[in-house]
Amino acid sequence: MSDTPPTTQIDRLLKIMARLRDPKSGCEWDVAQTFKTIAPYTIEEAYEVADAIERADMDELRGELGDLLLQVVFHARMAEEYGEFAFEDVARSISDKMEARHPHIFGGEDGTMGETRWENLKEAERSERGEMSAMDGVALALPALTRAQKLQKRAARTGFDWPDTAGPAAKVNEEMQELEAASSDIHKVEEAGDLLFAAVNYVRAHGISAEDALRAANAKFERRFRSMEALSEGAFPELSLDEQEQLWQRVKRNETSD
């Protein structure tokens, strides 16, 4: 490896990763990693970026974006070692894609980038890759709610969709009844999945991101539960269900009055 000082911080990071992955003088842990072993860290770092954004913590966001960038560099370095591609190819690929997906900015086309135009461009790219089904390209590793919504949106683009919210609402009620009627554990799991899928479809029909909505609901529940624990001064588990419910309603009223 050259001792020439890096010209940019990206160059510096690439040199650091190359040094860490050196089979003779690198870090044992880094050298031992593979795409599969690093993938969970990549997903985790993406969530930590989202968490910093949710908390509006810019200092934390800077650090988490660095951690996420490290994941890209790590994967690119391993690919380079295998003779597949390098970081430069990754950067070139996304640059080419962004220019191609914004012909009204980088090309000679007019207009604006609405959701329909964006999806049409992506569909054309999938077709060029030989992907024939509307379901092709929806990543398996996505969070289940996000993947359900993406699958439903893909289906809707083919015309397979309810015309309004009444159909999805009725489907949710139908799936609730089928879950209640399920007799075996396997059947219950299947019906529970159908119910969740139907709920995502109902939320989507209202133009809402299911993932964002549930994340907000999780945060609200956690905030309210912590408030109940604080009001009970550590005695929350010993309270009766009625007393706990009274605290819950008190916390809700306090939030409403703030």
C-alpha positions as CSV (number, residue, x, y, z in Angstrom):
1,M,0.0,0.0,0.0
2,S,1.3,3.5,-0.9
3,D,2.3,5.9,1.8
4,T,1.0,8.8,-0.3
5,P,-1.3,10.9,1.8
6,P,-5.0,10.6,0.8
7,T,-6.4,13.5,-1.2
8,T,-9.9,13.3,0.3
9,Q,-11.5,11.8,3.3
10,I,-13.0,9.1,1.1
11,D,-9.5,8.2,-0.1
12,R,-8.4,8.0,3.5
13,L,-11.3,5.7,4.4
14,L,-10.6,3.5,1.5
15,K,-7.0,3.2,2.5
16,I,-8.0,2.4,6.1
17,M,-10.3,-0.4,4.9
18,A,-7.6,-1.8,2.6
19,R,-5.2,-1.9,5.6
20,L,-7.8,-3.5,7.9
21,R,-8.5,-6.2,5.3
22,D,-4.8,-6.9,4.6
23,P,-4.5,-10.7,5.0
24,K,-1.0,-10.4,6.6
25,S,-1.0,-7.2,8.6
26,G,-4.7,-6.4,8.9
27,C,-7.3,-6.8,11.7
28,E,-8.2,-10.5,12.3
29,W,-11.9,-9.6,12.7
30,D,-12.1,-7.5,9.6
31,V,-10.2,-10.1,7.5
32,A,-12.5,-12.9,8.6
33,Q,-15.7,-11.1,7.5
34,T,-17.8,-11.9,4.4
35,F,-20.7,-10.3,2.6
36,K,-23.1,-12.4,4.7
37,T,-21.6,-11.7,8.0
38,I,-21.4,-7.9,7.4
39,A,-25.0,-7.7,5.9
40,P,-26.7,-7.6,9.4
41,Y,-24.4,-4.7,10.5
42,T,-25.3,-2.8,7.3
43,I,-29.0,-3.1,8.0
44,E,-28.5,-2.2,11.7
45,E,-26.5,1.0,10.7
46,A,-29.3,2.0,8.3
47,Y,-31.8,1.8,11.2
48,E,-29.5,3.8,13.4
49,V,-29.4,6.5,10.8
50,A,-33.2,6.6,10.7
51,D,-33.2,6.7,14.5
52,A,-30.9,9.7,14.6
53,I,-33.1,11.5,12.1
54,E,-36.2,10.7,14.1
55,R,-34.6,12.2,17.2
56,A,-33.3,15.2,15.2
57,D,-29.9,14.7,16.6
58,M,-27.5,16.1,13.9
59,D,-24.3,15.2,15.8
60,E,-25.5,11.6,16.1
61,L,-26.6,11.6,12.4
62,R,-23.2,12.7,11.3
63,G,-21.6,9.7,13.1
64,E,-24.3,7.2,12.0
65,L,-23.9,8.3,8.4
66,G,-20.2,7.6,8.7
67,D,-20.9,4.2,10.1
68,L,-23.2,3.5,7.2
69,L,-20.6,4.7,4.7
70,L,-18.2,2.3,6.3
71,Q,-20.5,-0.5,5.4
72,V,-20.5,0.5,1.8
73,V,-16.7,0.7,1.8
74,F,-16.5,-2.7,3.5
75,H,-18.6,-4.4,0.9
76,A,-16.9,-2.7,-2.0
77,R,-13.5,-3.7,-0.6
78,M,-14.4,-7.3,-0.4
79,A,-15.8,-7.2,-3.9
80,E,-12.6,-5.7,-5.1
81,E,-10.6,-8.5,-3.5
82,Y,-12.8,-11.0,-5.3
83,G,-12.2,-9.2,-8.6
84,E,-15.8,-8.2,-9.0
85,F,-15.9,-4.4,-8.6
86,A,-14.5,-1.6,-6.6
87,F,-15.8,1.5,-4.7
88,E,-15.3,3.6,-7.8
89,D,-17.6,1.3,-9.7
90,V,-20.2,1.6,-6.9
91,A,-20.1,5.4,-7.1
92,R,-20.2,5.4,-10.9
93,S,-23.2,3.0,-10.9
94,I,-25.3,5.2,-8.6
95,S,-24.3,8.4,-10.5
96,D,-25.3,6.8,-13.8
97,K,-28.6,5.7,-12.3
98,M,-29.4,9.1,-10.8
99,E,-28.7,10.9,-14.1
100,A,-30.8,8.3,-16.0
101,R,-33.7,8.7,-13.6
102,H,-33.7,12.5,-13.8
103,P,-33.9,13.1,-17.6
104,H,-35.6,16.5,-16.9
105,I,-32.5,17.6,-15.0
106,F,-29.6,15.9,-16.7
107,G,-31.2,15.2,-20.1
108,G,-33.2,17.1,-22.6
109,E,-36.7,16.2,-21.4
110,D,-39.2,18.6,-19.9
111,G,-41.5,18.2,-16.9
112,T,-41.2,17.3,-13.3
113,M,-40.5,14.1,-11.3
114,G,-43.8,12.8,-10.0
115,E,-44.2,9.4,-8.5
116,T,-45.7,7.9,-11.7
117,R,-42.7,9.1,-13.8
118,W,-40.2,7.8,-11.3
119,E,-41.9,4.4,-11.2
120,N,-42.1,4.2,-15.0
121,L,-38.3,4.8,-15.2
122,K,-37.7,2.1,-12.6
123,E,-40.0,-0.3,-14.4
124,A,-38.0,0.3,-17.6
125,E,-34.8,-0.5,-15.8
126,R,-36.3,-3.8,-14.4
127,S,-37.4,-4.7,-17.9
128,E,-33.8,-4.1,-19.2
129,R,-32.6,-6.5,-16.5
130,G,-35.1,-9.2,-17.7
131,E,-37.4,-8.9,-14.7
132,M,-40.8,-9.8,-16.1
133,S,-43.1,-10.0,-13.0
134,A,-44.4,-6.9,-11.2
135,M,-43.1,-8.6,-8.0
136,D,-39.5,-8.8,-9.2
137,G,-36.9,-6.7,-7.4
138,V,-38.8,-6.2,-4.1
139,A,-36.0,-7.0,-1.6
140,L,-36.7,-9.9,0.7
141,A,-34.7,-8.2,3.5
142,L,-37.0,-5.3,3.8
143,P,-39.0,-4.9,7.0
144,A,-42.2,-6.9,6.6
145,L,-44.5,-3.9,6.7
146,T,-42.5,-2.0,4.1
147,R,-42.2,-5.1,1.9
148,A,-46.0,-5.7,2.1
149,Q,-46.7,-2.2,1.1
150,K,-44.3,-2.3,-1.8
151,L,-45.8,-5.6,-3.1
152,Q,-49.2,-4.1,-2.9
153,K,-48.1,-1.0,-4.8
154,R,-46.6,-3.1,-7.5
155,A,-49.8,-5.1,-7.8
156,A,-51.8,-1.8,-7.9
157,R,-49.8,-0.6,-10.9
158,T,-51.2,-3.6,-12.8
159,G,-54.7,-2.6,-11.9
160,F,-55.1,-5.3,-9.1
161,D,-56.3,-2.9,-6.4
162,W,-59.4,-1.8,-4.6
163,P,-61.0,1.4,-6.0
164,D,-61.5,2.9,-2.5
165,T,-61.0,2.2,1.2
166,A,-64.2,0.2,1.6
167,G,-62.8,-3.0,0.1
168,P,-59.6,-3.0,2.3
169,A,-61.7,-2.2,5.4
170,A,-64.0,-5.2,4.7
171,K,-61.0,-7.4,4.1
172,V,-59.5,-6.5,7.5
173,N,-62.8,-7.4,9.2
174,E,-62.9,-10.7,7.2
175,E,-59.3,-11.6,8.3
176,M,-60.1,-10.8,11.9
177,Q,-63.0,-13.3,11.8
178,E,-60.8,-15.9,10.2
179,L,-58.1,-15.5,12.8
180,E,-60.7,-16.0,15.5
181,A,-62.0,-19.1,13.8
182,A,-58.5,-20.6,13.3
183,S,-58.2,-23.9,15.2
184,S,-54.5,-24.9,14.9
185,D,-51.3,-22.9,15.6
186,I,-50.2,-23.2,12.0
187,H,-53.6,-21.9,10.8
188,K,-53.5,-19.0,13.4
189,V,-50.1,-17.9,12.2
190,E,-51.3,-17.9,8.6
191,E,-54.4,-15.9,9.4
192,A,-52.4,-13.5,11.6
193,G,-50.2,-12.8,8.6
194,D,-53.2,-12.3,6.3
195,L,-54.7,-9.9,8.9
196,L,-51.5,-7.8,9.0
197,F,-51.2,-7.8,5.2
198,A,-54.8,-6.6,5.0
199,A,-54.2,-3.9,7.6
200,V,-51.2,-2.6,5.6
201,N,-53.4,-2.6,2.5
202,Y,-56.1,-0.6,4.4
203,V,-53.5,1.9,5.6
204,R,-52.0,2.2,2.1
205,A,-55.5,2.9,0.7
206,H,-55.5,6.0,3.0
207,G,-52.2,7.1,1.4
208,I,-50.2,6.4,4.6
209,S,-46.9,4.6,5.0
210,A,-47.6,1.6,7.3
211,E,-43.9,1.5,8.4
212,D,-43.9,5.2,9.4
213,A,-47.3,4.9,11.1
214,L,-46.3,1.9,13.2
215,R,-43.0,3.5,14.1
216,A,-44.8,6.6,15.3
217,A,-47.3,4.4,17.3
218,N,-44.4,2.5,18.9
219,A,-42.8,5.8,20.0
220,K,-46.1,7.1,21.4
221,F,-46.7,3.8,23.3
222,E,-43.2,3.8,24.7
223,R,-43.5,7.5,25.8
224,R,-46.8,7.0,27.5
225,F,-45.7,3.8,29.2
226,R,-42.6,5.5,30.6
227,S,-44.9,8.3,31.9
228,M,-47.1,5.7,33.7
229,E,-44.0,4.2,35.3
230,A,-42.9,7.6,36.4
231,L,-46.3,8.5,37.9
232,S,-46.4,5.2,39.8
233,E,-43.0,5.9,41.3
234,G,-41.8,2.4,40.5
235,A,-44.9,0.6,41.7
236,F,-46.5,0.1,38.3
237,P,-46.3,-3.8,38.2
238,E,-48.0,-4.0,41.6
239,L,-51.0,-1.9,40.5
240,S,-54.3,-3.6,39.4
241,L,-55.3,-3.5,35.8
242,D,-57.9,-0.9,36.6
243,E,-55.3,1.3,38.4
244,Q,-53.0,0.9,35.4
245,E,-55.8,1.9,33.0
246,Q,-56.5,5.0,35.1
247,L,-52.8,6.0,34.8
248,W,-53.0,5.4,31.0
249,Q,-56.0,7.7,30.7
250,R,-54.3,10.3,32.9
251,V,-51.2,10.3,30.7
252,K,-53.3,10.6,27.6
253,R,-55.2,13.6,29.1
254,N,-51.9,15.2,30.0
255,E,-50.6,14.9,26.5
256,T,-53.8,16.4,25.1
257,S,-53.7,19.3,27.4
258,D,-50.0,20.1,26.7
